[in-house]
Amino acid sequence: MTTQDKLLGAPEWRGIDDYEVRKSSDGHEFFVRGYASLFASEYPVGGGPELGGWNERVDRGAFDKTLASSPDVHFLINHAGKSLARTKSGTLQLSTDKTGLLSEARIDRRTQDGRDLEISLERGDLDEMSFAFRTIRHDWPSDGERVLLEVNIDKGDVSVVNNGANDATRIRIAKDALEAIRSYEVAEVRSALENPVAALEEARSHINRLLAELVPSGTRPLSIAEALREVGS
């Protein structure tokens, strides 16, 4: 099975920095409104073709079918935790226009999570958005170029995040990055004849740091042995 085939139906995340916050007239709520996806924007995934990834864009009709089916989508922080808004309850609205996928979440500041989110947004500690989806249909017009033709956002989420994820599935990127680091570090160890143990410890440090950055919040990090087994699978 090719990488292109593996992406079909697999969880993916994309993120952009494009939203605004408004307060409601009654003082109990505030709104987080913005585009979770832009149709006219091509962006690199996995570092782009130069680093083994690809350039990607979203077709204007990619969300039509999933939105027509009234998907159940949550508004979260960093793709984890308690839902702060939801399409099923009517507190999260999703639609498309000529620009992209527009989301508007109505957040209740009477909850602790709502107050904490508002403070983080005001301080700029959280300043990007991301959404989760699964690909139903895609096209690869050329090597290193992907077009998302149809995606499913049911049981997915729209999130305010620390860092918008503009990469392919996290496990795929983790595998590729670990493979690159392992190859690089092995070469470094072979050349560091005077102190190979120190070189190995430095390699371990690099991989641990990478895992901390790539593993989504709320999930169990892989051990070094597990991560390297994933690379070899």
N, C-alpha and C positions, 0 to 999 in steps of 0.2 A: 504494500500500500504506500502510495506516495505521500509526501507532506501535504500536498493540495487536497488529497482525499481525506487525510486525517483531520483537516480543519473543519470539514462538514459536520455539523452537529456538536462540535466541541465548544465549551465555554470560552468566550473571548471578551476582552475589555478594550475600550478605546476612550481617550480622554482629551478634552480641550479646555481652554481657559476662556469661557464666554458665558457669563451669567450676571444677574443683578439681584439685589435684595431690596424688597419693598415692605413697608409695614402696613398693616390693615388699620381701618378706621376705628375699630373697637378696641385696639390695643392688645387683644389676646393672641393675635397671630402675626406672622410675617411670611412673605412669599419669596421663594427662591426660583427665579425664572431665567431661562436661557436655553441655548441650543446645545444639545448633547451630541449632535452629529451635524456636520456641514456637507452639503452635496457638492459644492464647487471646489472643495479643498482636497488636494492630494497630499498624503502624508506618508512618511517612511515608517515601516514596521520592521522590528528586529534590526534596526540600523540601516535599512534600505538595501538595495541590491549589492552595494559595495561591501557590505558586511554579512552577506548571506541571507538577508531578508528580502523585502519587496516594497514597492510603492503601491499605495492603495487609495481607492476612492469609493464613495458610496453612491450607488445609482439612485436617482430621484424616486424610483418606485420601490425601493428596498423595504420600506416599512409599511407599504399599503396593505398587504394581506394580514400582517400581524396586528396592526391597529384596528382593522375591520373586525377582528375576532375578539375585541375587548380584552386585551391581555391583562393579566394580573402582575403589576410591576410595583416594586417598593422603592421608596426614597430612603437611602441609607447614608451612613458616614463610612467611607473607606470600604464599601461593599460588605459591611458586616454590622452586627448589632441589631438593636430594636428598630422596627420600621417607624419613621417619622411622618410618612405620608404614603398613600397607596391608591392606585387607580381604582381598586375594588370598592374603597370607601368614598371615592370622589374627592379625596384631598390631594391627589396627584393627577394632573391633566397632561396628556401627551397628544401631539398633533404634528403634522408636517405642513410646510409651506414651500415656496421656491428656494428658501435658504437651507432648510434642514429639518431635523427632528427637534421640535420645541417642547420643553417641559416646564411646568409650573407646579411647584410643591407648596402646599399651604401648611405651615409648621405652627404648632401650638406652643407658645412660649410659657404656658402654665406648667408644662412638664420640665423636669430637670434636663432631659436630653435636648429639648427645644431651646432652653435658655443657654445651655452650654454651646450648642451649635451657633446661636446668634452671636455670642461673645467671640467665638473662634472666627466667625466671618468678619465681624467688625475689626478684630485685631489683625486680620490677614493671615492667621495661622493656617486656615483652610482657604485656598484660593483657586481651586480648579475643580472641574467636573469630569465624571467618567460614567459610562453605562455598560451594562453587561448584556450579551446577546449570544445567540447561536446562529451560525450560517446555514441556510437552507440551500441557496444556490449562489454560485460565484463563477466568475469567468477570469481566465488568465490570457489576455490578448497577446501578451509577449512574455518572455522570460523576465521575471522580476517585476511584473505588473499585475495587480489583482483588482477586480471590480466586484464589490458586494452587490449582487442582484436582488437577493431576498434574505432577510434575517428574521429571526423569531426572538421577541423580547419577553414573551410570557414566562413568568417565574424568574425574570431577571430583575435588574434594578437600575436606577439612576442614583448616582452618589456624588456627594461633595467629598473631595479627596485631598490629601496632602500633595500627591503628585499624580497627575493624570496619566493613566496607563495608555500609551500609544504604541503598544506592542501586540504581537499575536498571543496565543494561549501561553500563560505563564510557565507551564511545565515545559513547553517547547523551547521557549527562550532560555529557560534555566538549563535545559540539556545542551543547547548550542553553546551557551556561554561557558558552562562547565567544561565542555569538550575543548574549547579554545584555551581556557585557563590551564587545564590539565596538560595539554600539549606544550604550551608555553613554559609551564613550570618544570616539566620533565626535562626540556631542553636546558633550562637554567640550572637544574640540579646537576645535570651531566657536565656542565661547564664549571660548576663551583666545586671543584675537587677538594679544595682546602677546607670546606665546611659544608658538606652536603646535608647534615642534620638541620642546620640553621635555615638552609634553603627550603627544606621540606616544611619546616614550621611556618615559614613565610607563605608558602603555597597554601597551607591549611588556613592561615589567616585570611588570605584573599578569598578563598571559597566560602568561608563562614560569613564574610562581609557581603558577598554576592547573594547568598541565600537570605540573609536578613533583609536585603532590599527587594528581593523578588517574591518571597512568599507572602500571599495576601494576609491581611490582618485577620486574626481569629482562627487561623489554621496552624497545624503543628508543623514546625520547620523540619526539613529532612536532615538526617545526620549526614556526615561526610560519606560514610559507606553507602547509605541509601542513594544519595545524590549521584555518586559515581556508578552505582548499579543502573540508575536511570539513564545515564549517559550511554552505557553499554547496551541497553535494551533496544 
